[in-house]
């Protein structure tokens, strides 16, 4: 007889889950596994609200299994470590990101690219190797294999640092891989939300000139004065877009709505690279002639491996980079999700888990 | 008074031209410019027929200027050199490809990437510095700036050398730039025509394993027995394509008709590269999930710069990479064009200009 979420595992847990495609979250009693020899148990303090959480609770991508507790921008404190765990001890501040397990044997895993493993286990909504499904960080605890636990930098605030676990690595990884780190080069950031605003900060830390490309003109002052972008391009202004043609070395495209790549590609110089990190639910149109005539490329990138995520966290610690957040209590999550669907947040909601998902 | 082609320049020339979008070619008297101090004049002996010639003749891109003398795979023997020419002398075997001029001062030109100069001049159908329209290699002679003239190495017959000047460089350049030239890589080639068969030959010369992806099952035996491909996938065969998923390091896609990209992206390994060298005139759909999930790219490439074209032809001579050609007399050209529409050629027509182009 299959076990209920509460009795599947020995340790009771409390989270908020969505139970159907309305995406409305409500309290959900479940359980966490016994802390094995390689495991770390984390008492969750904060969890960022990623747009992927919203897509998942509403089953936008078509592969959600309910009930689902989302959340993969987790920051907390270690409460227990297994016998084989050497790098973490009780009391350590740690993070858990998008992935909590992988096969560890394939070429990708062996190259520290667990994010490209063909058998990944994501932090939520993923079948785990024992047949259960993973539940994420909108909850009071999580048990994770030590390989997938990140050391959180001492000097960064836990709440504002939580979004780095997904938003941070999602933009940092392609910047490194596609060579967008040469000081003085020109980076375009398309879309100014959770991903976009972190991309500006990391881009500036790499010494790049950063231009925000956005359909919302009212975001300009904030982008420049507060976030540090060098310039702002209104994508719906044809004259401005035309004037900016062929000026950018690379573009990080964070837009998750379906949009045309044609105008973005025209902004690139010869050999320019447009890397898409947003996940639109339909294919995008790409003008092949524009790629051919300028030897341009469109690439994808999917968060990052664990080693690189640690590197990113340390980089952000060194450069004092955190997200701009709006801290909420878990009771406000449904309102937050609605506001997120309209882009009404500067620029990431973070759930104050410790003070709102009461422990049992 | 409209300039007459015969009177524009001081040196008489003759060739075959199309005078309207029927694309039918017939004898045409015109003229070539005087040999300037940096110019090389040569007698044309062979000219390859590129599919671009056909597109141009029929005004399929909407920008043709008639009369058109096509031909940008031109090979011949030097008859005169200007006073400041350093690289060539009378009697040298030379060729001209897709470009006869560029601005010579922009970043692209300074980086030996004249093919990406925003002001390049095509070998035919384009406006030259002196405001005349360029005429291509379906003609008895050419005059070109030495910078845009390629030396044809000894040991490479002129008729075989001609198609290298466009088809050859078009596939050689992206194999190099996108690092698909390392031994042991598995490279796919989509489309088995003029470009495709050259891609197979260069990839084999780079010691890659080569898989051809084609809609025509009847090409399989030839592809494997004669061209040396290692395997052959029929793109419409779902089972074959499924079995080959995740097997290719890169793909050179030579098909310019619209076609779905998803099956090709799925053939790529993680970090794989799909490079388009044919240019469909409408945008194609690009599915984003598979791009992200495998950190794959879709890129374009356009012929090659002059330095690289010389490098390519020297490599071809050294490694015996030669196109498979059907040599035809000048007056067969309209029939050849009809056959080219049906891809009825293995794999490039080359016009025997020297022996069969006669003045009228």
Interface residues (C-beta under 8 A of the other chain):
Chain A: X107 X108 X113 X116 X177 X261 X262 X270 X276 X277 X278 X279 X280 X283 X284 X285 X286 X287 X288 X289 X290 X291 X292 X293 X294 X295 X296 X297 X298 X299 X300 X301 X302
Chain B: X107 X108 X113 X116 X177 X262 X270 X271 X276 X277 X278 X279 X280 X281 X283 X284 X285 X286 X287 X288 X289 X290 X291 X292 X293 X294 X295 X296 X297 X298 X299 X300 X301 X302
